Amino acid sequence: MSEQPRRRWTAEEKLQILQEARQAATTVSEACRRHGIAVGQFYAWEKLAHQGALEALRSQQPGRKKPDLQVQYQAELERLRAAVTELSLDNLQLKRGLCR
């Protein structure tokens, strides 16, 4: 068997292939053959495209705010700092107890 190098498709190229295959003048099989991809690969890309579109539409619903990642990261950092402080104090108390 000959090993061909894997082809890397950009998101733009994938979307163009999906759109091309869905035009009335062509079939999915023809578009896949023309671009050298398997039909199963086409449908996997199409599924991902639909999921991405759905997520984009959900995030734009009124009353729904995008999570502020900076605030989330800061809260997580504070939580981790508190845990490290508590563990350090416990460790220090255990050391003092063993040394006496």
VENQUI-V882717 format. One record per residue. N is the residue number from 0. RES is the residue in one small letter. PSI is psi in radians with two decimals (* if undefined). NEAR is the number of other C-alpha atoms within 8 Angstrom. Layout:
# VENQUI-V882717
[[N/RES/PSI/NEAR] [N/RES/PSI/NEAR]]
This chain:
# VENQUI-V882717
[[0/m/2.39/2] [1/s/2.31/3] [2/e/2.09/4] [3/q/2.50/4] [4/p/2.54/4] [5/r/2.43/4] [6/r/2.30/4] [7/r/2.11/4] [8/w/2.33/6] [9/t/2.86/6] [10/a/-0.66/6] [11/e/-0.71/6] [12/e/-0.73/8] [13/k/-0.80/10] [14/l/-0.68/9] [15/q/-0.71/8] [16/i/-0.74/11] [17/l/-0.77/11] [18/q/-0.71/8] [19/e/-0.74/9] [20/a/-0.45/13] [21/r/0.02/9] [22/q/2.62/8] [23/a/-0.45/5] [24/a/-0.13/4] [25/t/2.86/10] [26/t/2.86/10] [27/v/-0.77/10] [28/s/-0.74/8] [29/e/-0.79/9] [30/a/-0.72/12] [31/c/-0.76/14] [32/r/-0.75/9] [33/r/-0.62/6] [34/h/-0.05/7] [35/g/0.65/6] [36/i/2.75/8] [37/a/2.64/8] [38/v/-0.67/9] [39/g/-0.65/6] [40/q/-0.72/8] [41/f/-0.84/12] [42/y/-0.54/8] [43/a/-0.76/8] [44/w/-0.70/10] [45/e/-0.71/9] [46/k/-0.77/8] [47/l/-0.68/8] [48/a/-0.73/9] [49/h/-0.71/8] [50/q/-0.73/8] [51/g/-0.71/8] [52/a/-0.72/8] [53/l/-0.76/8] [54/e/-0.73/8] [55/a/-0.72/8] [56/l/-0.66/8] [57/r/-0.67/7] [58/s/-0.22/9] [59/q/0.14/7] [60/q/2.49/7] [61/p/2.50/4] [62/g/-0.10/4] [63/r/2.13/7] [64/k/2.57/5] [65/k/2.44/5] [66/p/2.39/5] [67/d/1.83/6] [68/l/-0.61/6] [69/q/-0.75/6] [70/v/-0.74/7] [71/q/-0.76/9] [72/y/-0.69/8] [73/q/-0.74/8] [74/a/-0.73/8] [75/e/-0.69/8] [76/l/-0.77/8] [77/e/-0.71/8] [78/r/-0.75/8] [79/l/-0.66/8] [80/r/-0.73/8] [81/a/-0.70/8] [82/a/-0.73/8] [83/v/-0.72/8] [84/t/-0.79/8] [85/e/-0.77/8] [86/l/-0.65/8] [87/s/-0.74/8] [88/l/-0.75/8] [89/d/-0.74/8] [90/n/-0.77/8] [91/l/-0.73/8] [92/q/-0.69/8] [93/l/-0.71/8] [94/k/-0.76/8] [95/r/-0.67/8] [96/g/-0.59/7] [97/l/-0.50/6] [98/c/-0.27/5] [99/r/*/4]]
